[in-house]
Amino acid sequence: MAQPQQPQITEEAINMWKHLSQKKHWRIVQLSNGYFQTEHRDLQDKEKWYDVTRRETMEAAEAAIDGSVDHYAKKVDFLKGPKVVKTFK
C-alpha cells in the first residue's frame, strides 16, 4: 500500500515560517481603545506591518507572540523530517 503524498511546501511559505519564528520580527502596538495589538513585519518591506491579534494586556499580547514564534519554530523544525521521539529495548 502506497503512502499518501505529502503536500509540497513552497519556498515562499518556508521563508515566511522562518521569518515568523524570530521574535525580532514582531511588535506590540497600543490602540486608542486601550487594547494591545500584535503585529509582524513584512518579509520584504521592512516598513509594512500586519496585525495578528488584539489582547487586553501587554503581557497577554507578548504571550500571544511567544506562542506564534514557538508555533512557527516547530514548523521550521519539522522541515528537517521525522525525528525519533522514543525508542524501545
C-alpha positions in Angstrom: 0.0 0.0 0.0 1.5 3.3 -1.0 2.0 6.2 1.4 -0.2 9.2 0.7 1.7 12.1 -0.8 2.6 14.9 1.5 1.7 18.4 0.1 4.7 20.3 -1.2 5.6 23.3 0.9 6.6 26.3 -1.2 9.9 28.1 -0.7 7.8 31.2 0.0 5.9 29.5 2.8 9.2 28.2 4.3 10.7 31.7 4.2 7.7 33.1 5.9 7.8 30.5 8.7 11.5 31.2 9.3 10.7 34.9 9.4 7.8 34.5 11.9 9.8 32.1 14.1 12.0 35.1 15.1 10.6 37.4 17.8 12.6 40.4 16.4 10.0 40.5 13.5 7.1 41.1 15.9 5.9 44.2 17.8 3.1 45.3 20.1 1.1 48.4 19.5 -1.3 50.1 21.9 -4.5 51.0 20.2 -6.7 54.1 21.1 -9.2 51.8 22.8 -6.5 50.6 25.2 -6.1 47.2 23.7 -2.7 45.9 22.6 -2.3 44.6 19.0 0.4 42.2 17.9 1.9 42.8 14.5 4.6 41.1 12.4 6.9 42.8 9.9 6.5 42.1 6.2 9.1 39.7 4.8 10.2 42.2 2.1 9.0 45.7 3.0 10.5 46.5 6.5 8.2 49.4 6.9 5.0 47.3 6.4 3.4 45.6 9.4 0.4 43.1 9.6 -1.9 43.0 12.5 -2.4 39.5 14.0 -4.2 39.6 17.3 -5.6 42.0 19.9 -5.3 41.5 23.7 -6.4 43.3 26.8 -2.9 43.5 28.4 0.6 43.8 27.1 1.5 40.6 28.9 -1.2 38.7 27.1 0.0 40.3 23.8 3.5 39.2 24.4 2.3 35.7 25.4 0.5 35.5 22.1 3.6 36.5 20.2 5.6 33.9 22.1 3.0 31.3 21.2 3.2 32.2 17.5 7.0 32.2 17.5 7.0 28.8 19.1 4.4 27.5 16.5 6.4 28.7 13.5 9.7 27.4 15.0 8.2 24.0 15.3 7.0 24.1 11.7 10.6 25.0 10.6 12.0 22.2 12.7 9.6 19.7 11.2 11.0 20.6 7.7 14.1 18.6 8.7 12.0 15.4 8.6 10.8 12.9 11.1 12.6 12.7 14.4 12.8 9.9 16.9 10.8 10.7 20.0 11.0 7.3 21.7 12.9 4.0 21.3 12.3 0.6 23.0 14.6 -2.2 24.1 
